[in-house]
Amino acid sequence: MKEAGFLFEELVSIMEKLRSAEGCEWDRKQTHESLKPYLIEECYELIEAIDEKNDDMMKEELGDVLLQVVFHAQIARERGAFTIEDVIRTLNEKLIRRHPHVFGDSPGYSYKQWEDIKAQEKGKKKSSRIGEINPLVPALSMARRIQENASQVGFDWKDPEGVYEKIEEELKELKEAKDPGELEEEFGDLLFSIVNLSRFLNVDPESALRKATRKFVERFKRMEELIEKDGLVLEELPIEKLDEYWEKAKGGDEE
């Protein structure tokens, strides 16, 4: 732990140097706003490392995310807003406050207690158990979180069969939809139900969709290679021929 503390202090000192007059011109120019795309990018690269179960990559990407935290804290310090010490202190206090069953006298974990504590932190007299919708959170992840909150208070399907039936119902309604507004609404209902199923199957919808998209891209690239190898042009082939090459490309999924 002592080494970790020393290394963290060194990281903060490096960032101070980079932002100083003798530091890096690019780093000095950055603001909270200009760094937003980098923070998002680094978080997604970390998620990719986790999905690939690549420890070396994960170690590096965790460092990049930590860099963003220190970067923003240094900018805030220069503005006189807060320091990295304030960030850590606030986090420590929140962790202890939200876990009275670990650091206090509470007998055990309680979802209601957890929500009550969060509501007190936000200065709310009463908050909905369903939670709030953050427009910046990916829609699949937000749907999953809302459904989990509803489940915590007992508003949920008894088993996956009920969800499967709901998906079939929503698919039928989507097929019967006519105007654009109705189509969008029914498509959203279908997606929401599929995300609900992901909870029962213990599958992360964002991760599953990323992997499926990656698989499609890799398979498509193999199909392109096979077509090019045969001296043909992809755009000139009929769909029947493309399907044949697609099946050949699928055969390389296990390679």
N, C-alpha and C positions, 0 to 999 in steps of 0.2 A: 504493500500500500504506500509506503514511503516513496518508493521509486515512481509509482504512478503519480503521486502528488508533485514530485520534482519534475517529471516529464510534462505534466500539465502546465506547471508554471513556466517551463521552457517554451511550450507552445504559445502561451499568452504573450510572453516576451518577444517571440518571433513575430507575432502578429503586430505588436506595438511597433516593432522596428520596421516592418513592411509598410505601415501606415504613416511613419514619420517622414520628415522632410528629407532624410537621407535614405529613405526606403524605396519602394517600387512605385513608379508613376501610375501603373494600372490599378494597384491596390488602393492607392490614395484617392483615386477618382470614384471608387465604388460607394454606393449608397444602399440603404435597405431595399429600395425599389429596384435598383439595377441588379442586385444579387438574387432576386426572387427566382428567375429562371434557373439559376445554378443550383439553388436549394432543391427545387423540384426535380431537376435532372439527377442530382446526386442521390436523392431518395429512391428514385426509380432504378438507378444503377445498383443500389444496395439490394432492392427487392429482387432484381435479376440475379444477383450473386446468391441470394438465399434460395431462389427457385432452382438454381443450378447446383446447389449444395457445394459451392466452391469456397472453401475456407480462406484461401489466399486472397481471392477477389473480395470476399466479404470483409476481411481485415482491412484491406485498402479502402473499400467504399465506406466503411464505418468511420475511418479516419477523415474521409472527404466530408461526410455529414458533420462530424465534430468540428471540422474547420469552419463550416458555415455558421455553427453556433458561436464559435469564438470570434469570427469575423463580425457578425451582427452585434455581439456584445461590445466589441472594441469601438465600433461606430457609435453605439449608444453612449458609451463612456465619454467619447469625444464631444458628444452633444450635451453631456451633463444629465442624461436621462437615467441610466443605471449602469452597473458594472457586471462583469462575469461573476463576481462574488454574490451580487444580488440575485442573479439568475439561479446559482446553485443553492443559495440559502432559501429562496422561495420554493424551489423544487423539493428540498429536504423537508421543509415544513409541511408542504402539501402531502408528501408521501406518508409522513408520520400522522398527520391529521386524518387522512383518508383510510388509515389502517389501525383503528383503535383496538381491533381484536389482536393485533400484533404488538403495538407499542402502548396500549392502554389496558383498561379493565373490562372491555367488552368481551362477552363470552365467545363470540364467533362471528364469521362473516355474515353480513346481512345486506342484500341488495337495496332494501328500503333505506337502511342506514347510510349506505354509500351515496344514494341519490340525495338524501337529506343533507348530507355534508356538502356535496357539490352545490346544492341550491343555496346553502348558507354562504358558501364562498362567493357566489355570484350576486349575493345580496337580494335574492328572491325570497318572498314570503312563501310562495307556493309554485312549484314547477310541475309540468306534465311528466308522467313516468315514461312517456313515449320518446322524450328527448326532442332536440331541435334539429332542423335541417340546415346543414352547412352547404351553401351552393358551390363551394370550392372543392368539396370532397367528391371523388368519383362516384357516379350514381349507383353502381353495383354495390360498392362498399357501404354507402349511406343506407341503401335499402336493407342490406344485411344487418347493420347496426340497429336500425329502427325495429326490425323484426325480432332481433334478440332482446331488445328492451320490452317489447310487447310480451314475449315469451316469459320473461322474468316475473311478470305479474299474473301469469296463467292464461293469457290470451294467445292461444296457439292451437295448432292441430295436434291430435292425439298421437298420430303416427304418419309415416310418409305416404301411406295410401290415400289419405285425405288430400294431400298436396298433389299427388299424381292426378287425382280426379279433378282438382281445381285447374291444373294445367290443361287438361283435355277440354274443360269447360271454357277456359279463356281462349284456347286455340279455335274452338268452334265459333265463339263470338267474333274473333278476329276475321275468320273466313266470311262471316256474314256482314261485317262492317262495310259501309259504302263510301261515305264522304271522308276527306282527309283528316278532319278533326276526330272523327270516330275511330278511324284506323289508328291514329297516333295513340288515342286513349286505350284501345284494346291491346295494341302492341305493348304499351307500357304495363298494362295489367298482366300480360303474359310473362314479360320479363320479371316483374315483381314476384310472380308465382314460382318462376324457375329459381330465382335467388332464394326463395323460401325453401325450396327443395334442397338447395345446396347446404342449408343448415342441418337438415336431417341426415344428409349423406356425409357431413363433415368435410365438405369441399369448399375451398375459398373461391368464389366466383371470379374475382379479378385474376387470380393466378391461373385458374382453369382456362379462362378466355385468352390470356396471354400465351399460354402454352399451345392452345389450339391454333391461334393465329401464327405463332412461330412455326408450328408444324406445317401449316398450309404454305407459308412462304418458302420453307426449305424444300417441300415437295414440288412446288411450282418451279423453283430453280432447277431441280433435277430434271423435271419435264423439259424445260428449256434446253438443258444440256443434251438430252437424248434427241430432241428434234434437230438441234444444230449438228449433232454428230451424224445424223442421217442426211444432212445436206438440205434440210427443209426449212421453210420460214413459218414460224408460229402463226402469224397473222393470216396466212394464206390457207391454213388447214381448216377443214370443216369440224364441227363440234364432235362428230363421231370419231374422227381420227385423234382429236385432242383427248377424248376420253380414253382411247387405247394407250396413249402415251402417259396419261395420268395414272392409269392402273400399273403401268411399268414403273413409274416413279414411286408409287406406293410400295412396291416390292423392295425398295431400298431404305424404307423407314427403319429397319432393324440394323442396318449396316453402321 
